[in-house]
Amino acid sequence: MGPRMISVLSSIWALLVGIVLIMLGNGMQFTLIGLRGDIEGFSAAELAIVTSGYFMGFLSGARLTPVLIRRVGHVRVFAALGSFMSAALIAFPLMAEPWAWTILRILVGFCMSGIYVTAESWLNDAATNETRGKVLSAYMIAQTLGIIGAQALLTLGDAGTAVLFIGASILVSISFSPILLSVGHVPAAQMTRPMPLRELFLGSPLGTVGIFILGSIYATQSGMGAVYGTAIGLTADQIAFFVAMLFAGALVLQYPIGWLSDRIDRRWLIFGASVLGALSCVVGIAIGGGFWPLMASAFFAGGVTTPLYALFLAYTNDGLPLEDMPAASGGLVLTFGIGAILGPLVTGWAMQQLGPIAFWAVLGGSFALIAIYALYRMTQRPPTPVEETESYLSVLPTATPIAVEAAGVWAAEQAEEQTEEQGSAPDAAQEETPNGTDPEVKPTSAAPGTERR
């Protein structure tokens, strides 16, 4: 870690600490909804609607928050959203009705999305071309650790009382103190208009369809995991451990999948990760309630979900010039969000009709669809040479277009730097393919290092 990176981290440590605290509060309420909903007698279908409400709010917040920031500034928006979110978390046990919870979840989703947009704007502004990859990685690790840690906090209280909701609210409230007391320069909030879905699909059918299905998978895992746990009779502590495994797998599998991503055809890797996810769901169906096999199923099914998200982003960017990446990133985030809204609804209806086993059946079927479509697309388009692909960077599904755009530009810059290094050798500079083109130069109409925010 060089002096420049240490300097950057020292300037954003308060933001990273704040993100961990926010994720502790947000991660608690995700699982609490399933636990308390079961106590209140909500059906799986009702809790599915509540879950979808969060992603409706999240998608809306990602588009509207930049407008609010341009009007009143980062600090005011950040503080206001934090206040609303903290209040909403306390209101859950006071208004135990499905319709009220749906409204509250829409509000929480909107606030969380706005918080992410603001935080990611600060992070992106603090980073340079050399440090952006490490900064984004630190941000993603902070988020994941916060979600996993939240499950441990759930074991300290009773979901049947208001204490855990109050605890989540307190964590969110105090998370803003280190951020607001240390923030200095505030950048402009700028996001490129998303690429139209038809244009996005024509450019990358696998990326578009795959990330839509993955949105439904991620929302089902994070929102309906606790509902499934209560339905099969797990204790509150066991449910917390189950949800933690869904996210812990991503921390372990992200690196090996990312390493492979830069070395083989990404479509084969998408196929392999999807098959692993589907097989994990088959185990979840077959084990009949064994605790540790169930945890293993959650670990691998959740573990491939986040890497698949980054894979779809990287694969889509492989076929695009640099100037189109920000718009494509916005389109992919929108597509993922639509899938996230629909996924819990389908799963909740299926669980209402078929019982808890439908949780794994819907997830497994969704993974299988991605695998089958990846195989089909391999028959329709030749592979992109590995040396012409963009660098892989882990991006969480909770990221807004701010972080996704920054990651895409960073990946393109890294790939171009590698190309320049390889092309600097005398022999490499003279080497040409049979058709007279330089095999190392990737077509792009943007200058190397071009930055989009």
C-alpha positions as CSV (number, residue, x, y, z in Angstrom):
1,M,0.0,0.0,0.0
2,G,1.7,3.2,-1.2
3,P,1.7,6.6,0.5
4,R,-1.0,7.9,-2.0
5,M,-3.4,5.0,-1.0
6,I,-2.7,5.6,2.7
7,S,-3.6,9.2,2.2
8,V,-6.8,8.4,0.3
9,L,-7.9,5.9,3.0
10,S,-7.2,8.3,5.8
11,S,-9.5,10.8,4.0
12,I,-12.4,8.3,3.7
13,W,-12.1,6.2,6.9
14,A,-15.1,8.1,8.4
15,L,-17.2,7.3,5.4
16,L,-16.3,3.6,5.5
17,V,-17.0,3.4,9.3
18,G,-20.3,5.1,8.7
19,I,-21.2,2.6,5.9
20,V,-20.5,-0.3,8.2
21,L,-22.8,1.1,10.8
22,I,-25.5,1.9,8.2
23,M,-25.3,-1.7,6.9
24,L,-25.5,-3.0,10.5
25,G,-28.9,-1.3,10.8
26,N,-30.1,-2.0,7.3
27,G,-29.0,-5.7,7.5
28,M,-30.8,-6.1,10.8
29,Q,-34.1,-4.9,9.4
30,F,-34.0,-7.1,6.4
31,T,-34.0,-10.2,8.6
32,L,-36.2,-8.7,11.2
33,I,-39.0,-8.3,8.7
34,G,-39.2,-12.0,8.2
35,L,-38.9,-12.8,11.9
36,R,-41.4,-10.3,13.1
37,G,-43.7,-10.9,10.2
38,D,-44.0,-14.5,11.1
39,I,-44.8,-13.5,14.7
40,E,-47.5,-11.1,13.5
41,G,-49.0,-13.8,11.3
42,F,-48.2,-12.3,7.9
43,S,-48.3,-14.8,5.0
44,A,-45.4,-15.5,2.7
45,A,-47.2,-13.6,-0.1
46,E,-47.7,-10.5,2.1
47,L,-44.0,-10.5,3.2
48,A,-43.0,-10.8,-0.5
49,I,-44.9,-7.6,-1.2
50,V,-43.2,-5.9,1.7
51,T,-39.8,-7.1,0.4
52,S,-40.5,-5.9,-3.1
53,G,-41.4,-2.5,-1.6
54,Y,-37.8,-2.0,-0.6
55,F,-36.5,-2.5,-4.1
56,M,-39.2,-0.2,-5.5
57,G,-37.9,2.5,-3.2
58,F,-34.3,1.7,-4.0
59,L,-34.8,2.0,-7.7
60,S,-36.6,5.3,-7.3
61,G,-34.0,6.7,-5.0
62,A,-31.2,5.9,-7.4
63,R,-32.9,8.2,-10.0
64,L,-34.2,11.0,-7.8
65,T,-31.4,11.5,-5.3
66,P,-29.1,13.2,-7.8
67,V,-31.9,15.7,-8.5
68,L,-32.2,16.4,-4.8
69,I,-28.5,16.8,-4.3
70,R,-28.3,19.3,-7.1
71,R,-31.0,21.4,-5.4
72,V,-29.9,21.4,-1.8
73,G,-26.5,19.7,-1.6
74,H,-24.9,16.4,-0.4
75,V,-24.9,17.1,3.3
76,R,-28.5,18.1,3.6
77,V,-29.7,15.2,1.5
78,F,-27.6,12.8,3.5
79,A,-28.8,14.0,6.8
80,A,-32.5,14.1,5.8
81,L,-32.4,10.6,4.3
82,G,-30.7,9.3,7.5
83,S,-33.4,10.9,9.7
84,F,-36.2,9.5,7.6
85,M,-34.7,6.0,7.6
86,S,-34.1,6.0,11.4
87,A,-37.7,7.1,12.0
88,A,-39.0,4.4,9.6
89,L,-37.1,1.6,11.5
90,I,-38.7,2.6,14.8
91,A,-42.1,2.7,13.2
92,F,-42.2,-1.0,12.1
93,P,-43.2,-2.5,15.4
94,L,-45.7,0.4,16.0
95,M,-47.5,-0.3,12.7
96,A,-47.6,-4.0,12.3
97,E,-49.8,-4.2,9.2
98,P,-48.7,-5.4,5.7
99,W,-49.8,-2.2,4.0
100,A,-47.9,0.0,6.5
101,W,-44.8,-2.2,6.3
102,T,-44.8,-2.0,2.5
103,I,-44.9,1.8,2.7
104,L,-42.2,1.9,5.3
105,R,-40.0,-0.5,3.2
106,I,-40.4,1.8,0.2
107,L,-39.3,4.7,2.3
108,V,-36.3,2.7,3.7
109,G,-35.3,1.6,0.2
110,F,-35.5,5.1,-1.1
111,C,-33.4,6.4,1.8
112,M,-30.8,3.6,1.5
113,S,-30.4,4.2,-2.3
114,G,-30.0,8.0,-1.7
115,I,-27.4,7.3,1.0
116,Y,-25.5,5.1,-1.3
117,V,-25.6,7.7,-4.1
118,T,-24.2,10.3,-1.8
119,A,-21.5,8.1,-0.2
120,E,-20.4,6.8,-3.6
121,S,-20.1,10.3,-5.0
122,W,-17.8,11.2,-2.1
123,L,-15.8,8.0,-2.6
124,N,-15.4,8.4,-6.3
125,D,-14.3,12.1,-5.9
126,A,-11.7,11.1,-3.3
127,A,-10.2,8.4,-5.5
128,T,-7.7,8.8,-8.3
129,N,-7.2,6.6,-11.3
130,E,-4.5,4.7,-9.4
131,T,-6.5,4.2,-6.2
132,R,-10.1,3.9,-7.5
133,G,-10.0,0.1,-7.6
134,K,-8.8,-0.3,-4.0
135,V,-11.2,2.4,-2.7
136,L,-14.2,0.6,-4.4
137,S,-13.0,-2.7,-3.0
138,A,-12.8,-1.3,0.5
139,Y,-16.3,0.1,0.1
140,M,-17.7,-3.2,-1.0
141,I,-16.0,-5.1,1.9
142,A,-17.3,-2.6,4.4
143,Q,-20.9,-3.1,3.1
144,T,-20.6,-6.9,3.2
145,L,-19.1,-7.0,6.7
146,G,-21.9,-4.7,7.9
147,I,-24.6,-7.1,6.6
148,I,-22.9,-10.1,8.1
149,G,-22.3,-8.4,11.4
150,A,-26.0,-7.4,11.5
151,Q,-27.0,-11.0,11.7
152,A,-24.9,-11.5,14.8
153,L,-26.6,-8.5,16.5
154,L,-29.9,-10.1,15.9
155,T,-29.0,-12.8,18.4
156,L,-28.9,-10.2,21.2
157,G,-32.6,-9.5,21.3
158,D,-36.1,-10.7,20.8
159,A,-37.8,-10.1,17.5
160,G,-41.1,-10.1,19.3
161,T,-40.3,-6.8,21.0
162,A,-39.3,-3.4,19.7
163,V,-35.7,-3.6,21.0
164,L,-34.0,-4.8,17.8
165,F,-35.8,-2.3,15.7
166,I,-34.8,0.5,18.1
167,G,-31.2,-0.9,18.0
168,A,-31.2,-0.7,14.2
169,S,-32.5,2.8,14.3
170,I,-29.8,3.9,16.8
171,L,-27.0,2.4,14.6
172,V,-28.3,4.2,11.5
173,S,-28.6,7.5,13.5
174,I,-25.0,7.4,14.9
175,S,-23.6,6.3,11.5
176,F,-23.9,9.8,10.1
177,S,-21.9,11.5,12.8
178,P,-18.4,10.5,11.7
179,I,-19.4,11.2,8.1
180,L,-21.0,14.6,8.5
181,L,-18.4,15.8,11.0
182,S,-15.5,14.9,8.7
183,V,-16.8,15.6,5.2
184,G,-14.9,18.3,3.4
185,H,-15.2,18.9,-0.3
186,V,-18.6,17.9,-1.8
187,P,-18.6,16.9,-5.5
188,A,-21.4,17.4,-8.0
189,A,-23.9,14.5,-8.3
190,Q,-23.7,13.4,-11.9
191,M,-25.1,10.2,-13.4
192,T,-25.4,9.4,-17.1
193,R,-28.9,8.7,-18.4
194,P,-29.4,4.9,-18.6
195,M,-29.1,3.3,-22.0
196,P,-32.5,2.2,-23.4
197,L,-33.2,-1.4,-22.5
198,R,-33.7,-2.4,-26.2
199,E,-30.3,-0.9,-27.1
200,L,-28.8,-2.6,-24.1
201,F,-30.2,-5.9,-25.1
202,L,-29.1,-5.7,-28.7
203,G,-25.5,-4.8,-27.4
204,S,-25.4,-7.6,-24.8
205,P,-28.3,-10.0,-24.7
206,L,-26.7,-12.3,-22.1
207,G,-25.7,-9.3,-19.9
208,T,-29.2,-7.9,-20.0
209,V,-31.2,-11.1,-19.5
210,G,-28.7,-12.5,-17.0
211,I,-28.7,-9.4,-14.7
212,F,-32.5,-9.2,-14.8
213,I,-32.8,-12.8,-13.6
214,L,-30.0,-12.2,-11.1
215,G,-32.0,-9.3,-9.6
216,S,-34.8,-11.6,-8.8
217,I,-32.3,-14.1,-7.2
218,Y,-30.6,-11.5,-5.0
219,A,-33.9,-10.0,-3.8
220,T,-35.3,-13.4,-3.0
221,Q,-32.2,-14.4,-1.1
222,S,-31.9,-11.2,0.9
223,G,-35.6,-10.5,1.4
224,M,-37.2,-14.0,1.6
225,G,-34.4,-15.9,3.3
226,A,-35.7,-15.2,6.8
227,V,-39.3,-15.9,5.7
228,Y,-38.1,-19.4,4.5
229,G,-36.2,-19.9,7.8
230,T,-39.3,-19.2,9.9
231,A,-41.4,-21.4,7.6
232,I,-39.2,-24.5,8.2
233,G,-39.0,-23.9,11.9
234,L,-35.5,-22.6,12.4
235,T,-34.8,-20.6,15.5
236,A,-34.1,-16.9,15.3
237,D,-30.3,-17.5,15.9
238,Q,-30.3,-20.2,13.1
239,I,-32.1,-17.8,10.7
240,A,-29.6,-15.1,11.4
241,F,-26.7,-17.6,10.7
242,F,-28.5,-18.7,7.5
243,V,-28.8,-15.2,6.2
244,A,-25.2,-14.5,7.1
245,M,-24.1,-17.5,5.1
246,L,-25.8,-16.1,2.0
247,F,-23.5,-13.1,2.2
248,A,-20.4,-14.7,3.6
249,G,-20.1,-16.9,0.5
250,A,-19.6,-13.8,-1.6
251,L,-16.5,-12.8,0.4
252,V,-14.9,-16.1,-0.2
253,L,-15.9,-16.8,-3.8
254,Q,-15.4,-13.3,-5.1
255,Y,-11.6,-13.5,-5.5
256,P,-11.3,-16.9,-7.2
257,I,-14.2,-16.1,-9.6
258,G,-12.6,-12.7,-10.3
259,W,-9.2,-14.3,-10.9
260,L,-10.7,-16.7,-13.4
261,S,-12.7,-13.9,-15.1
262,D,-9.6,-12.3,-16.4
263,R,-8.3,-15.6,-17.9
264,I,-11.1,-17.5,-19.5
265,D,-14.2,-16.8,-21.6
266,R,-16.6,-15.1,-19.2
267,R,-19.6,-16.9,-20.6
268,W,-18.2,-20.2,-19.5
269,L,-17.6,-18.7,-16.0
270,I,-21.2,-17.4,-15.9
271,F,-22.4,-20.8,-16.9
272,G,-20.3,-22.6,-14.3
273,A,-21.2,-20.2,-11.4
274,S,-24.9,-20.5,-12.4
275,V,-24.7,-24.3,-12.4
276,L,-23.0,-24.2,-8.9
277,G,-25.9,-22.0,-7.7
278,A,-28.5,-24.3,-9.1
279,L,-26.9,-27.4,-7.6
280,S,-26.7,-25.7,-4.2
281,C,-30.5,-25.1,-4.4
282,V,-31.0,-28.8,-5.3
283,V,-29.2,-29.7,-2.2
284,G,-31.3,-27.3,-0.2
285,I,-34.4,-29.1,-1.5
286,A,-33.0,-32.6,-1.0
287,I,-31.6,-32.3,2.5
288,G,-34.9,-32.1,4.3
289,G,-33.9,-29.6,7.0
290,G,-30.4,-30.7,8.0
291,F,-28.8,-27.6,9.5
292,W,-25.2,-27.7,8.3
293,P,-26.1,-28.9,4.8
294,L,-28.6,-26.1,4.7
295,M,-25.9,-23.6,5.7
296,A,-23.6,-25.0,2.9
297,S,-26.4,-24.5,0.4
298,A,-26.8,-20.9,1.5
299,F,-23.1,-20.3,1.4
300,F,-22.7,-21.4,-2.2
301,A,-26.0,-20.2,-3.6
302,G,-25.4,-16.7,-2.1
303,G,-21.7,-16.9,-2.8
304,V,-22.1,-17.0,-6.6
305,T,-24.7,-14.3,-6.7
306,T,-22.5,-11.3,-6.1
307,P,-19.7,-12.5,-8.4
308,L,-22.2,-13.1,-11.1
309,Y,-23.4,-9.5,-10.8
310,A,-19.8,-8.3,-11.4
311,L,-19.4,-10.8,-14.2
312,F,-22.4,-9.5,-16.1
313,L,-21.2,-5.9,-15.7
314,A,-17.7,-6.8,-17.0
315,Y,-19.0,-9.0,-19.8
316,T,-21.3,-6.3,-21.0
317,N,-18.5,-3.7,-20.9
318,D,-16.3,-6.0,-23.0
319,G,-18.3,-5.3,-26.1
320,L,-18.6,-1.5,-25.6
321,P,-16.4,1.5,-26.3
322,L,-15.5,3.5,-23.2
323,E,-17.9,6.4,-23.8
324,D,-20.9,4.0,-23.8
325,M,-20.0,2.3,-20.5
326,P,-21.7,4.8,-18.1
327,A,-25.0,4.6,-19.9
328,A,-24.8,0.8,-20.1
329,S,-24.1,0.6,-16.4
330,G,-27.2,2.7,-15.6
331,G,-29.3,0.5,-17.9
332,L,-28.0,-2.7,-16.2
333,V,-28.7,-1.3,-12.7
334,L,-32.2,-0.4,-13.8
335,T,-32.7,-3.9,-15.3
336,F,-31.4,-5.5,-12.1
337,G,-33.8,-3.4,-10.1
338,I,-36.8,-4.4,-12.1
339,G,-35.9,-8.1,-11.6
340,A,-35.4,-7.4,-7.8
341,I,-38.9,-6.1,-7.6
342,L,-40.5,-9.0,-9.4
343,G,-38.4,-11.8,-7.8
344,P,-39.8,-11.8,-4.2
345,L,-43.4,-11.5,-5.6
346,V,-42.9,-14.7,-7.6
347,T,-41.2,-16.5,-4.8
348,G,-43.8,-15.4,-2.2
349,W,-46.7,-16.6,-4.4
350,A,-44.9,-19.9,-5.0
351,M,-44.2,-20.4,-1.3
352,Q,-47.9,-19.7,-0.6
353,Q,-48.9,-22.4,-3.1
354,L,-46.2,-25.0,-2.7
355,G,-44.8,-24.4,0.8
356,P,-41.2,-23.5,1.9
357,I,-39.6,-25.7,-0.7
358,A,-40.6,-23.2,-3.3
359,F,-37.8,-20.9,-2.0
360,W,-35.1,-23.2,-3.3
361,A,-37.1,-24.2,-6.3
362,V,-37.5,-20.7,-7.6
363,L,-33.9,-19.9,-6.9
364,G,-32.6,-23.1,-8.5
365,G,-34.8,-22.5,-11.6
366,S,-33.6,-19.0,-11.9
367,F,-29.9,-20.1,-11.8
368,A,-30.7,-22.8,-14.3
369,L,-32.3,-20.2,-16.7
370,I,-29.1,-18.2,-16.6
371,A,-26.9,-21.3,-17.3
372,I,-29.1,-22.4,-20.2
373,Y,-29.2,-18.9,-21.8
374,A,-25.4,-18.6,-21.4
375,L,-24.9,-21.8,-23.3
376,Y,-27.3,-20.6,-26.0
377,R,-25.5,-17.3,-26.4
378,M,-22.2,-19.1,-26.9
379,T,-23.6,-20.5,-30.1
380,Q,-24.6,-17.1,-31.3
381,R,-21.5,-15.0,-30.9
382,P,-17.8,-15.8,-30.9
383,P,-15.9,-15.3,-27.7
384,T,-14.0,-12.0,-27.0
385,P,-10.3,-12.7,-26.8
386,V,-9.1,-12.7,-23.2
387,E,-6.5,-10.0,-23.9
388,E,-9.3,-7.7,-25.1
389,T,-11.6,-8.0,-22.1
390,E,-11.9,-5.4,-19.4
391,S,-10.5,-5.9,-15.9
392,Y,-12.8,-7.5,-13.4
393,L,-13.8,-5.5,-10.2
394,S,-16.1,-6.8,-7.5
395,V,-19.2,-4.7,-7.3
396,L,-22.1,-5.5,-5.0
397,P,-25.6,-5.7,-6.2
398,T,-26.5,-2.9,-3.8
399,A,-24.3,-0.4,-5.7
400,T,-25.9,2.5,-7.4
401,P,-24.9,3.7,-10.9
402,I,-22.4,6.0,-9.3
403,A,-20.2,3.1,-8.2
404,V,-21.0,0.9,-11.1
405,E,-19.9,3.6,-13.6
406,A,-16.8,4.3,-11.6
407,A,-15.9,0.6,-11.6
408,G,-16.5,0.3,-15.3
409,V,-14.3,3.2,-16.2
410,W,-11.6,1.9,-13.8
411,A,-11.7,-1.5,-15.5
412,A,-11.4,0.0,-18.9
413,E,-8.4,2.1,-17.8
414,Q,-6.7,-0.9,-16.3
415,A,-7.2,-2.9,-19.5
416,E,-5.8,0.0,-21.6
417,E,-2.8,0.3,-19.3
418,Q,-2.1,-3.4,-19.7
419,T,-2.4,-3.0,-23.5
420,E,0.0,-0.1,-23.6
421,E,2.5,-2.0,-21.4
422,Q,2.3,-5.1,-23.7
423,G,2.5,-2.9,-26.8
424,S,5.6,-1.0,-25.6
425,A,7.9,-3.9,-26.4
426,P,9.6,-3.5,-29.8
427,D,8.4,-6.8,-31.1
428,A,4.9,-6.3,-29.9
429,A,4.7,-2.9,-31.6
430,Q,5.5,-4.5,-34.9
431,E,3.2,-7.6,-34.5
432,E,0.1,-7.6,-36.7
433,T,-2.7,-10.1,-37.3
434,P,-3.3,-11.4,-40.8
435,N,-5.8,-8.7,-41.6
436,G,-3.3,-6.0,-40.7
437,T,-4.7,-4.9,-37.3
438,D,-2.9,-4.7,-34.0
439,P,-4.2,-7.6,-31.9
440,E,-3.7,-5.8,-28.6
441,V,-5.6,-2.6,-29.5
442,K,-9.3,-2.6,-28.5
443,P,-11.6,-0.4,-30.6
444,T,-12.7,2.6,-28.6
445,S,-13.4,6.2,-29.4
446,A,-12.5,7.5,-26.0
447,A,-9.0,8.6,-25.0
448,P,-7.2,6.4,-22.4
449,G,-8.0,7.5,-18.9
450,T,-11.2,9.3,-19.9
451,E,-13.2,9.6,-16.7
452,R,-17.0,9.6,-16.3
453,R,-18.7,10.5,-13.1
